[in-house]
Amino acid sequence: MSLPPPVLSSDDWRRLRDALRYQGRDLHHRSYAVDARRRELLWEEMDRCLALADRIERHLADADG
C-alpha cells in the first residue's frame, strides 16, 4: 500500500530531492574507506536515496504539468 505524498511546497520537495542526492554521493564517497561487506550496505542505501530522489523528481514534473 502506498501512502499519498505529504503536502509540501515545490521548494521543499526540491530541497528534499537535493538532500537525498547529496546523501547518496556522500555514501558513495564513504564506501571507499570501508571493507567490502560494509561497502555493499552503503551502496544499497545510496541506491535507495537516489531512487527516492528520482521519485521526487517525477512528482515535481507531474505537479508542474
C-alpha angles and dihedrals in degrees: 000000000000122000119219114257115264117260106259134150119260089251091055091050090050091050090051091048092049092046091052091050090049090049090050091053091047092052090050092051092047091051090073092065099054139068122272095262093053091042090060090053092049091049091051090052090045090053091051092051093049093045091053090047088053091050090052089049090055090046090053092048091051092048091051091055 
